[in-house]
Amino acid sequence: MHFIKRVNDVVSAVGDLFFPPVCISCGTHLFKNEIEICQMCIRRLPRTHFEKRPHDNQISIMMWGRCRINQAYALFFYKKGERVQRLLHEVKYRGNIKLGEELGRQLAKTIVRNGDNSYDEIIPIPLHPKKKIKRGFNQAEVIANGMAEIMKVPVNVSDVVRNTYTSSQTRKGRFERWQNVESIFSVKSPENLAGKHLLLIDDVVTTGSTLEACVNQLSTIDNVKVSVATIACAVL
């Protein structure tokens, strides 16, 4: 196994020599410590700074009276047609796993710098098995894996399941989105999550209907706390 890894590293190094990796956003050559996107482009993206007020920001206020969350985070603001949307589409529709993991690492670093790393498990919003097979991956799980590298917290993809194959949320209004996801999640082994602080992950939050449905299902577990984190939050 170690030998195979060394061979893969050599092949990757040779490939980088002849075809240097470039930033997915601006096309400039990446430095050794940069993955898929350069630090300059990351700094230019519209930051939410929700980590400075995790109990009182756009997401947490959106959820008041709808579900009980402990803290809420989002790294960037999201507008249709702008750079953050293009990055998320690169992950979700073009299968850029490396970019998804790197965005997850950036989100985790922001949370940890805020002094918050009290989580027992990271739970990505699950896809229905048919949709995961069709797409080949779950973008929320990809982001969660990147976050786990930084936070040193395990990713749990087995205890929360999606029961219903829902249609796309893209062109639905807020009430239609809520109807589309109501009661679609279930917890297979609630005893595994009892008493834990869970960090629920998704790529982007718009109306919050999907997060709300999953948080409400998790909140039925004894003595559980749920916080949420997304790469982006839509500008209202």
Disulfide bonds with the S-S distance in Angstrom:
none
